[in-house]
Amino acid sequence: MSKAMSENKDAILQAALQLFKDNGFDNVSIKDICAAAGVPRSSFYVAFSNKSEILVYSLKSVREDFELSMPQFIQAENDLERIWLLTESFLRAAVDIGPDLCKVYFSLELSGACSLFDILESFNPWLISLLRNCQNTGIVRNRGDAEQMIPIQLNIAIATLFNWVRHGGNFSLKQKVREEIEFFLDVKPDFRSKINL
């Protein structure tokens, strides 16, 4: 991909996400996106075939967001905080785009057009290892099989995200997920979050 094409694609992505967030996915046309991005319509169709494809392309930012926070990950106080950093990068993306646009992502996921949850599951080997370390050090008191617990933890986050979307984002998503995961893992009280996320 040429530099100009890559720049156009990124400009389209940024303009589209802002328009979707401000006006709703269904209320934004390709013409609106091109105008906001400052690109001709032909450039849009070189980069994307439709609006939904923009959202699918934007999922790469979930992994990139985590990669940018790698120094934080390495310097985290303990493995529970490392688990949280992985989880939080996914939740931060959801909060940033808001509940209305998350509905569109859920629809794309259900139709098979994107694989957001596959991206999240790709972190499972790391999460399993981190959870085992937490169990071995006593930070996590739930002694269940880490290979079974991590998918359940992901399902807790997804279910809480779904409820957050369903209720229009009227509660702190990150705080609620953290509380529910800490309860499920039976995190030792000294290691539970004491701040509002």
N, C-alpha and C positions, 0 to 999 in steps of 0.2 A: 504494500500500500504506500503510495507516494505521501510525502509530507503534507502537501496541500489537501489531498483527499482525507488524510488523517485529521488535519485541522478542521476541515469541513464537518467531518463526522462528529468530532467533539463539540463543535459549535452548535450543530443540530441537536445533539444530545442535551447539552446544557440548556439551550433555549426551550426545547420540548419539555424537559422535566419541570422547568419553572412555570411554563404555560399550563401544563397538566395540573400542577399543584395549585396555581392561582385560579384556574377556570374549570377544572375538571377534565378528565381524559376525553369524554364524549363531546365536549364543547370546543375542542381545539381541532382546527383543520390543518392539513399539510401546508396550505397556503400561509396560515398563521405562523407555523413553525419556521418556514423559509424566511418570512419577513423578519421575525425576531432574531433568527440566526444570521441574517444578511447573506443568504445564499440563494441562487436560482433553484427553481423546482427540479430541474434536471440533476443538480448536485444531490438533492435529497434522494432521488431514485437511484443514483449511483451508490449511495451509502446504505439506504434502507428501502425495503419494499413497501412498508406500511408503518403506521404509528406503533403497533404492538411490537414490531421488531426493535424499535428504539428501547422499549422497556426491557426486552430480552438482553439486548446489548449492554444495558446499564447494570446488569447483574454482575458483570466483571468487577464492578467497583466494590462489591462485598469482599471479595478476596483481596483486591488491591488495598482496601482500607485496613485490613488486618496486616498486610505486608508492611504498610507504612507505620503501623504501631508496633512493629517487631522490637524496637529498642525498649518500649514500655513492657512488652511481654517478657523479655529477658530480665529486666530489672524488677519485675513484680515481686512483691513481698513473699509470696508462697504459691504453691500450685493451685490452690483454690482461686486466687486472684488471676492466675493465668487462664483457668477455665472461664472465669468471668470475662476476661478481655476478649476471648474468642466469641463468647455469646453476645457480648455487648456490641461488637462490630456489626453484627446482624441486626440487632435491635436499634442501634443508632441510625442505620440506613432506613429502617421503617419509620422511625420518628421524624427523620429529616423529610421524607416524602409525604408523610401524613396518612391518615386512615383512608381517605377517599382513593388515593392512588394505590394504596395497599390492596384495596378491593380488586382493582384491575389486575394486580400481580397474582392474587389468589385465583382469579378467573383464568389467567394464562396458565398457571400451574395446573389447575384442574383440567384444562383442555389439552394439556401436553405440549403447549407451545414454549414453555420455559422449564427450567429445572433448578429453581431456587433451592429447594430442599435437598437436592442431590449435592449442590455446592456445600451446603451446611454439613451434610453427612460425610463429605470428604475430609472433614476435620476429626471424625470419630477416632481414628487410631491415636492421635495426639491426646484427645480428651480422655480416652480410656487409660492411657498411661499416666496422665496427670491425676485422674481420679484415684487410681491405685496408689499413687504416692500419697495422696491426701488420706486415704484409708490407713496406710501404713504409718503415717505420722500422727494419726488420731484427730486430724482436723475434721475429717468426715467420719461420723460414727456409724452410718449405715454400712454394714459389712456385706451387702449384696454383691453379686457378680458385676464388675464394672462394665463388662461387654453388654450386659443387659440393661444396666442403669443409664448409660449414656444415651441410647435411643429414647428411653423414657424421658430423660431430661430434655432432649430436643423436642419431644412431643409436648412437654409442659410449656416450653417457650412458644411453640407454634399455636397451641390452644389458647394461651394467654394473648398472643398477638391477634388471633381471630376474634377473641372477645373485645380486645381494645378497638379493633376495626369496627366490629358490630355496634359498639357503644360510642362511636365517633371520637375515639381518643380521649375520653373524659377521665382517664386516670393515668398515673405515671407508669408507662409500660415497663421501663427498665427496673423501677423499684418493685413492681408486682412480680416480675419474672424472678428477680433476685430473691425475694422473700419465699416464693414457691419452690425454687430450686434449693435454697438453704433448708427449708422444711423437709423436702423429699430426701435430701442427702443426710439430714440430721447433722448439720454443721455444729461443731462445738461452739457454745455461746461466745467465747472470746474472739472467734473468727467471723462472726456474723456481721453483716453490714450495719453500721450505725449512722450512715448518712443518707440523706434523701438524694436519690439518683435522678 
